[in-house]
Amino acid sequence: MNKGLLVAASLLVVPATAQSQSLFEGGPSNPGFYIGAQGGLNWLLNSNNYNMDLGYAVGGVVGYDFVGPRVELETMFRSNNGTGTANFGNIFSNVRGRVEQLSVMANLLYDFLPGATITPYIGAGAGIAFADATINGCSLCSTQFAYQGIIGVGWNIDQNFRVNLDGRYYGTTNPPGYQNNNVTVMLGVSYKFAQPSAPPPPPPAAAPASPPSFMVFFDWDRANLSDQALTTIRQAAQAFRSKGNARITATGHTDTSGTEAYNMALSLRRANAVKDALVREGVPATAIAVIGRGEQGLMVQTGDGVREPQNRRVEIVVQ
């Protein structure tokens, strides 16, 4: 009979979560200490001529959540009124009275979906209980070994707050007057001190885009523009117009053949030739800066006196 009542009580707390898969997504998963309070209904099962009414249970817990397994220390007070047989000098009589009990339990529990919003769990506990010896005996004077089994479901509201609904069988070694078998349905709330998960770091900022640049190449010892160079200059002018308010820098270079003084002047002639072509394409002359670097800033490193085509150039930067 007791087993049947235990199964029935357990069924009261099994949630119909199969209908909503979304309930099992997106919960907390941080370990940490927690505290909680709980209360509910307690059935002290009838036995040995005791007919007990529906009672209540209230208590609190302190625990640690390992994310899955949980351990906690629980204190619970249970009280049930009822009718039972009392002994008055070997005269037995039915009396109306109360059975109270205070328990301190160490519980081990396991959350099946610790990272979910809805978390089914089971557990067991053992400890010590102080119970009334009989329905009309001394208060909490009988010290008993206490044990319990728990099945329930938790609702993780956020990283810190959780609501639990569970059913449990609770029993002790027998006091003198009755068999202490209880079925309890408990509603509780707990607060976990774990810090919320740190948000992922923001993605690294994109490197600033390099200003558009163009390259114009020249024949040896020349500053005149080829058809390919003019095409490149038209592209640079279009980039200038697309940017609106912009400036252009034209930097001339030479290879290492010839003297440094000659090459410096040649690099300026090349840069000015590019400037003149840009002006013909509609770029204001005031928006163009001209720089001559001669043999400095070689694209291809060479020795002195080397005719390297890649070094005979003007770099156009639009910014």
C-alpha positions in Angstrom: 0.0 0.0 0.0 2.8 2.4 0.9 4.6 1.7 -2.3 1.5 2.5 -4.3 1.1 5.9 -2.6 4.7 6.7 -3.2 4.4 6.0 -6.9 1.2 8.1 -7.0 3.0 11.0 -5.3 5.9 10.7 -7.7 3.6 10.9 -10.7 2.2 14.2 -9.4 5.5 15.9 -10.1 6.5 14.4 -13.5 6.1 17.3 -16.0 4.5 16.9 -19.3 7.6 18.4 -21.0 7.6 16.2 -24.0 5.1 18.5 -25.7 7.5 21.4 -25.7 11.0 20.7 -26.8 11.9 24.4 -26.4 11.6 24.1 -22.6 14.8 22.1 -22.7 17.0 24.8 -24.3 19.0 27.7 -23.1 19.4 27.3 -19.3 22.3 28.1 -16.9 25.4 25.9 -16.5 27.6 27.5 -13.9 28.7 25.7 -10.7 28.2 27.5 -7.4 26.7 27.6 -3.9 23.0 28.1 -3.5 20.4 28.6 -0.7 16.7 27.9 -0.8 13.4 27.8 1.0 10.7 25.2 0.4 7.3 24.2 1.6 4.4 21.9 0.8 2.0 19.2 1.8 2.9 16.1 3.9 0.9 12.9 4.2 1.8 10.9 7.3 0.6 7.5 6.2 -1.9 5.8 8.5 -0.6 2.9 10.5 -0.9 1.2 14.0 -4.3 2.7 14.7 -3.2 6.2 13.6 -5.5 8.1 11.3 -3.6 11.3 10.3 -4.9 14.3 8.4 -3.1 16.1 5.6 -0.3 18.2 7.1 2.5 20.5 6.0 6.2 20.7 5.7 8.5 23.7 5.5 12.3 24.0 5.5 15.4 25.4 3.9 18.6 24.1 2.1 22.2 25.2 1.6 23.9 23.4 -1.3 26.5 23.4 -4.0 25.7 22.7 -7.7 28.4 20.9 -9.6 26.4 21.3 -12.9 24.7 17.9 -12.9 25.4 16.5 -9.4 24.2 18.6 -6.4 24.9 18.2 -2.7 22.9 20.0 -0.1 22.2 20.2 3.6 18.4 20.4 4.3 16.4 21.2 7.4 12.7 20.3 7.4 9.8 20.6 9.8 6.7 18.4 9.3 3.4 18.6 11.2 0.3 16.4 11.0 -2.8 16.4 13.1 -4.9 13.2 13.5 -6.4 10.6 15.7 -4.5 7.8 17.4 -4.5 5.4 20.2 -2.9 6.7 23.4 -2.0 4.7 26.6 -3.2 6.1 29.8 -2.0 3.7 32.6 -2.6 0.6 30.4 -5.9 2.1 29.4 -5.9 2.7 25.6 -8.1 5.4 24.2 -8.4 7.2 20.9 -7.3 10.8 21.2 -7.0 13.8 18.9 -3.4 15.1 18.7 -0.4 16.1 16.5 2.8 14.5 15.3 5.6 16.8 14.7 9.1 16.1 13.4 12.3 18.0 12.6 14.9 16.5 10.3 18.4 17.5 9.2 19.4 15.7 6.0 22.3 15.5 3.7 21.0 15.1 0.1 22.7 14.0 -3.1 20.8 15.0 -6.2 21.4 14.8 -10.0 20.0 17.1 -12.7 19.6 15.3 -16.0 19.6 18.5 -18.1 21.7 20.9 -16.2 22.1 23.3 -19.1 18.4 23.5 -19.8 15.5 25.7 -18.7 13.5 22.7 -17.5 15.6 20.2 -15.6 14.3 16.8 -14.3 16.2 15.5 -11.3 16.3 12.7 -8.7 17.9 12.4 -5.4 18.3 10.7 -2.0 19.1 11.8 1.5 19.9 10.5 4.9 20.3 12.2 8.3 18.7 12.6 11.7 15.2 13.4 12.8 13.7 14.5 16.1 10.1 13.3 16.2 7.2 13.1 18.6 7.2 9.7 20.2 3.4 9.3 20.1 0.4 11.4 19.1 0.2 12.7 22.7 3.8 12.3 23.8 6.7 14.7 24.4 7.6 17.1 21.6 10.4 16.1 19.3 11.9 13.9 22.0 12.5 10.7 19.9 15.8 10.8 17.9 15.6 8.8 14.7 17.6 7.9 11.7 15.9 9.6 8.7 16.1 8.8 5.0 14.3 10.0 1.8 14.0 9.6 -2.0 13.3 12.5 -4.3 12.0 12.9 -7.8 11.2 16.3 -9.3 11.7 19.0 -11.9 13.4 22.4 -11.8 12.7 25.6 -13.7 15.9 27.6 -14.2 14.5 31.1 -14.4 17.9 32.6 -15.1 21.6 32.0 -14.1 20.7 32.5 -10.4 17.0 31.8 -9.6 15.5 28.4 -9.8 12.0 26.9 -8.8 11.7 23.3 -7.9 8.7 21.0 -7.7 9.3 17.5 -6.3 7.7 14.5 -4.6 9.6 12.6 -1.9 9.2 9.6 0.3 10.5 10.3 3.8 10.8 7.8 6.6 12.6 7.2 9.9 13.2 4.3 12.2 10.0 3.6 14.1 9.0 5.8 17.1 7.2 3.8 19.9 3.7 4.7 18.8 3.5 4.7 15.0 5.3 3.8 11.8 6.8 7.0 10.4 6.2 6.9 6.6 5.6 10.2 4.8 4.9 11.3 1.3 5.6 15.0 0.7 5.0 17.2 -2.3 7.3 20.2 -2.1 7.6 23.6 -3.9 10.8 25.5 -3.4 12.9 28.4 -4.7 16.6 28.7 -4.6 19.3 31.4 -5.4 22.7 30.4 -6.8 25.6 32.7 -6.1 27.5 31.7 -9.3 28.4 34.6 -11.6 26.7 34.7 -15.0 28.7 33.4 -17.9 30.9 36.1 -19.4 29.7 37.2 -22.8 32.0 36.2 -25.6 34.6 38.8 -26.5 33.6 41.0 -29.4 35.1 40.2 -32.7 38.4 42.0 -33.4 37.9 45.3 -35.1 38.5 45.2 -38.8 41.7 46.8 -39.8 41.2 50.2 -41.3 40.9 50.0 -45.1 44.0 51.2 -46.9 43.4 54.2 -49.1 43.1 53.3 -52.8 46.5 53.4 -54.6 47.6 53.1 -58.2 50.9 52.5 -59.9 52.2 54.1 -63.1 55.4 52.8 -64.7 57.9 54.5 -67.0 60.5 53.7 -69.6 64.1 54.2 -68.7 65.1 57.8 -68.4 61.6 58.9 -69.5 58.8 60.9 -67.9 56.2 60.5 -70.7 53.0 58.5 -70.1 52.1 55.3 -72.0 48.5 54.4 -72.9 48.5 51.9 -70.0 49.6 54.7 -67.6 46.9 57.0 -68.8 44.3 54.2 -68.2 45.6 53.9 -64.7 45.4 57.6 -64.1 41.8 57.7 -65.3 41.0 55.0 -62.7 42.7 57.1 -60.0 40.6 60.2 -61.0 37.4 58.1 -60.8 38.4 56.9 -57.3 39.0 60.6 -56.3 35.5 61.6 -57.5 33.8 58.6 -55.8 35.3 59.7 -52.4 34.0 63.2 -52.6 36.3 65.2 -50.4 39.7 63.6 -51.0 43.3 64.4 -51.7 45.9 62.7 -54.0 49.6 62.2 -53.4 51.8 61.4 -56.5 55.2 60.1 -55.4 57.8 59.7 -58.1 60.7 57.1 -58.1 63.6 56.0 -60.3 65.9 53.1 -60.6 69.5 53.3 -59.5 71.1 54.0 -62.9 72.3 57.6 -63.1 73.4 60.1 -60.4 71.3 60.7 -57.4 70.8 64.4 -58.2 69.6 63.5 -61.8 67.3 60.8 -60.5 65.7 63.1 -57.9 64.9 65.6 -60.7 63.6 62.8 -62.9 61.3 61.5 -60.2 59.8 64.9 -59.8 59.2 65.2 -63.6 57.4 61.9 -63.5 55.3 62.9 -60.6 54.4 66.2 -62.2 53.5 64.4 -65.5 51.0 62.3 -63.5 49.6 65.4 -61.8 49.1 67.1 -65.2 47.2 64.1 -66.5 45.0 64.0 -63.4 44.1 67.6 -63.8 43.1 66.9 -67.4 40.8 64.2 -66.0 39.1 66.8 -63.8 41.0 66.5 -60.5 41.7 70.0 -59.1 45.4 70.8 -59.0 45.0 72.0 -55.4 44.0 68.5 -54.4 47.2 66.9 -55.7 50.5 66.8 -53.8 53.7 66.0 -55.7 56.7 64.3 -54.1 60.0 63.2 -55.7 62.1 60.5 -54.0 64.6 59.6 -56.6 66.3 56.3 -55.8 64.8 56.1 -52.4 62.0 53.6 -51.7 63.0 51.0 -54.3 60.3 48.4 -55.0 62.9 45.9 -56.0 66.2 46.2 -54.1 69.2 46.4 -56.5 72.7 47.6 -56.5 73.8 50.9 -57.9 73.5 51.4 -61.7 70.8 48.8 -62.3 68.0 49.5 -64.7 65.0 47.9 -62.9 61.6 48.6 -64.6 59.6 48.1 -61.3 61.5 50.9 -59.7 60.7 53.5 -62.4 57.3 54.4 -61.2 54.8 57.0 -59.7 52.6 55.8 -56.8 49.2 57.5 -56.7 47.4 57.4 -53.3 43.8 58.7 -53.0 42.9 59.5 -49.4 
